[in-house]
Amino acid sequence: MAEASSLVGKLETEVEIKASAGKFHHMFAERPHHVSKATPDKIHGCELHEGDWGKVGSIVVWNYVIDGKASVVKDRIEAVEPEKNLIRFRVIEGDLMKEYNNFVITIQVTPKHGGSGSVVHWHFEYEKINEEVAHPENLLQFAVGMSKEIDEHLLTEE
């Protein structure tokens, strides 16, 4: 049994941004199709497959490029908590499923204490299909870069 648990992992990181927590959260919850405008080199598209933007149970398909490779991921929105600026996606299909039995991405944005701006907290929970699969550090770096590009985009919109 202990063997299986070594396949389960968690990774997290925080990114400081200048935009408000509400604006950043709104980008992922209500208009993720705009993420590709903010991060054209990373996210090539985001489509709603069923349900509504920002609603639990909705299915979203992302086309992205990571490490120079075009990839696709299909997510189900598992949680949306606007008062906490939190959204959680569970990966249900796509390229990540070739290496992971499950993958959950939580994005929570909190206002910075005693100053302007916010902190974006990315949290990945996953189970690798086997020991050969790397922990998704490249995806975490991808998320950091994406956060910074979205921040720039939100600031130019103001």
C-alpha positions, 0 to 999 in steps of 0.5 A, spaced: 500 500 500 505 504 501 508 504 494 501 507 491 502 513 496 509 515 493 505 516 486 500 521 490 503 528 490 501 536 492 505 542 489 504 549 490 506 556 489 504 563 490 505 569 485 505 576 487 501 580 482 499 587 482 491 586 480 486 585 485 484 578 487 477 579 485 479 581 477 484 575 477 479 570 480 474 573 475 478 572 469 478 564 471 471 564 473 467 568 468 472 569 462 477 564 461 476 564 454 480 571 455 486 567 458 488 566 451 488 573 450 493 575 456 497 569 455 497 567 447 504 564 447 501 559 453 494 558 452 491 558 445 484 557 447 479 555 452 472 553 450 466 551 454 463 544 453 457 544 457 454 548 463 456 555 464 462 559 465 464 559 472 459 554 474 460 548 478 459 542 474 461 545 467 466 542 463 472 547 460 477 545 454 484 548 454 488 548 448 495 550 451 503 549 449 508 547 454 515 545 453 514 547 446 508 541 445 501 543 443 497 540 449 489 539 450 486 538 457 479 537 459 477 540 466 470 539 470 469 545 475 469 542 482 468 548 486 467 556 485 467 560 491 467 568 489 468 570 496 474 567 497 476 568 490 477 560 489 476 556 483 478 548 483 478 544 476 478 537 476 482 534 469 477 529 466 481 528 459 487 530 455 494 530 455 495 530 463 491 523 463 497 520 459 501 521 466 496 522 471 490 518 474 487 524 477 489 531 477 486 537 481 488 544 480 486 549 485 487 557 484 485 562 490 487 569 490 488 573 496 489 581 497 495 582 499 496 585 507 497 592 508 498 594 500 495 593 493 495 587 489 494 580 491 497 573 491 495 568 487 496 561 490 496 555 485 495 548 488 496 541 484 494 535 487 495 529 483 496 521 482 502 519 477 500 513 473 507 510 475 514 512 478 517 514 471 512 520 471 515 526 473 512 531 478 509 537 474 514 542 476 514 544 469 506 545 470 507 549 476 512 554 472 507 554 467 502 557 472 507 562 474 508 565 468 501 565 466 499 569 472 504 574 471 502 575 463 494 575 466 496 580 471 499 585 465 493 584 461 488 586 467 493 592 468 492 594 461 485 593 461 484 598 467 
